[in-house]
Amino acid sequence: MAAKIPDRQLIDPRVIAATRDLALVARKLVAGVLPGMHASRQPGLAREFSQYRAYQPGDDPRHLDWKLYARSDRYFLRESEIETTVTTRLVLDATGSMQQADTVGPGAGLRKFDLARVVAAAFAWIAQAQGDPIGLHAVTDGGVVSIPPGQHRQPFERMVSALESLEPVGTWPTDTRSITSVFAAGARAIGGADATREITIVLTDGHEHTDEIRAALLPLRARRHEVLLLHFIGRDELEFPFHGPIRFEEWESGDVVETDADAARAAFLAGQAQQVREWRRAFEGERFHYLMLRTDEPLDRALRGYLLQRRRQ
Amino acid sequence: MLQFVIPAALLAAAGLIVPVLIHLWRPPARTIRLGSLRFLNTVPGRRLRDLRWRDRLLLVVRVTLLIALAVLLAQPLWVHVALGPQRWALRSPGAKFDAAAQRTWDERLAQGYQPRWLAPGFPDASNGGPAPAGAWMDAWSLLREADARVAPASQLAIFAPPRLALLRGERPALAHSEAAWVATPAADANFPDAWLESLSVARDGRGLRGMIGSTSETGTRSSLLVIAAPADTPAVTDVATGATLELRKTNDLVSGRLTTSKPEAWLPARVWRPVRAAIVHGPARVEDVRYLGAAIRAAAEVAGREITLEVREETTTTILPEADWVFRIGVAPLSAPLSRVLAENSVNVVSDAPLEAAEESAQTWFVAPEDPADVDGLRLWKRVAPARDARTVIWSDGFGAPLLTYSGEGRAERWQFLSRFHPEWSDWVRSGAFPGWIRSLVLRDFAAANHPARDRRLADARQIEPARAARDLEAVTLTQPADRTTDLHAWLWSIGALLLALERWLSLRSSPAPSIATPRAPAAKSEILEVSR
């Protein structure tokens, strides 16, 4: 059944809206972008031979291939490419505002959370295929639901079942320490010393009351993580396709603003653009990467962004 | 007080249902849930609450505009109603003031009485306003109307000669006003106290008979003056009236007049011989002939004259009777040659509705202005369509169609009555005006004594004070005369224009300028970048 569906098409939001099988959609989504995926290799000692290299002073004599020295009377070092493991953490915003769905466009009726869930599952699938540990921290209803990385041999199924059971409710916890402590605990569980080999992928819509999301994420910068911030923005928020008198209600707080949409459009769009600029400024840096995702666009951009970053590891 | 010429046009105000329904049926504001309202909270003004108020204001303006249009269609008039009691000084157009009356008039005006003419509409009589046409008005009916127009407890001062001729009909009972009659002198220089009613040659051919009419404050009478030898008598004084009858003879024709302060025209003496009248009628007009014949005999009897009457039914072989007057009832019109022959013999012809003319039903009345025959206002139920010829219209009906026409042919007269002398056709034959008309027509004997302008009899003081109505009598209230109304058209047009301008302004302000669709803001678009590095 699934084989009949073209891969490109499957990552279209419309297909996601029509398909309820999260695991299938995630796998297909990965299949669409996998040709560009390369395992990160690093010279080192491993079973799999890569090449010989002439000895240079300073090399560890233990790496010399003594058998080859016996045959050729030269010093060579036997090199192999070792597989690196990169721990991936998914921080999924599962607060109420993620229920936001477009009213128009190809992603109409599809909640941001549905898209974020597919992307998260796709990351899990990639991680499982590469043998990388992956963990999930879903921020929902003032707390964090965590699946620490490295505890399952088949993290994809575990991740998919967890994602399917999640529903976006509540608000982002205002106490940022509860989140950062969870992140820190996860890092310690991995082993701590190899903390550079870790990518944190944040999937959020960026809707916060004050700046609680940014406050929670900024400590990641202090640690030497790679952070990829996927900012989900709906088409409604970018185009504001409303007219006439409309009663706007906020998802999380229930606040209401009644206004004339035509009159409010310019200010709204300007505010939205300003917010994107602010986020980009806050999360654009040496190890921080910001990616804005439109809800009406195919999702493979998210994965390609990840893979680019993964390659640099 | 607002009044409408066409109140039914106010139904057009029902059109305001349309904007009200549109307003009511407008769907409530859509609810859109957004992740964050932060950017909406900064939108200055133009909140929905303001919009709703503006919508309501717009609705009110539109409804008011429609009401104004409906009122405009209904042609509103503002009728000025004097709130308090009024004081009117009513002056009869024929009244001549003596010193006492003038003094009273001036006193009343000084007391705040409004000077008005005692005439239909009660026009303003101040500053010597023009007196309405028609010197003699029916005082009782005018008083009744004035009482209905004024506010309760008003006062009316009537300046008119208390002549009986003014006081026809029933004495009114006034409900709103107290009326006081200020008697002005009854004498009228236009009409002398005595006049020569008729002058005729005696039956035996010798001597003259003069009928002298005289009137005074106590009575009106006619007295006969017989002059045995007119040839020898240039002037005769009537003992009863003291008037002198002056005679002159020119070309074998004796004429006379009374020598008074204002000499009258010479009245020629008529030869006293029987007037020959003949009625030629169709077979179905026997009843008409009875009424006509009775009227002719009555006229002769009243005038003391002799009229021979011959009645014939028209047949094909009828020879025209020898007569001074031929009444042709329900027969075909005279042929032109026959009419010419009759005219050479000075035979006057009176025809009624011709046989072949189609009768028309008409709920109307006689219109005979300034005619002494007193037929004005008589009801008319049937008539025939007038022929299209150039006859002089003497009377007409209420629609202006000719009713009695006259034309001369040589020395003869041709009268055409476009109805029938029958009570089913009009009230005329049953009124006293009918024999009076016959008398004036056939005998040339105008009943001058009955002319209200000549009648100088005075009413008793108890007769001229209008009765005061009982308090519980339901008073008739009329609006003020037409000159006290203000046309509101100009005002309403300006109000409507203002409302329309306001409506357009509000409407254009509340509906946004048609925005060119901006699929995505340019700023936002630039943010959609490839993976940032």
Interface residues (C-beta under 8 A of the other chain):
Chain A: S97 M98 Q99 Q100 T103 K112 D205 H207 E208 G234 D236 E237 L238 E239 F242 H243 G244 P245 I246 R247 F248 E249 E250 W251 E252 D255 V257 E258 T259 D260 D262 A263 A264 R265 A267 F268 L269 A270 G271 Q272 A273 Q275 V276 R277 R280 E284 H289 Y290 L291 M292 R294 R301 R304 G305 L308
Chain B: A29 R30 T31 I32 R33 L34 G35 S36 L37 R38 F39 L40 N41 T42 V43 P44 G45 R46 R47 L48 R49 L51 R52 P512 S515 T518 P519 R520 A521 A523 A524 E527 I528 L529 V531 S532 R533
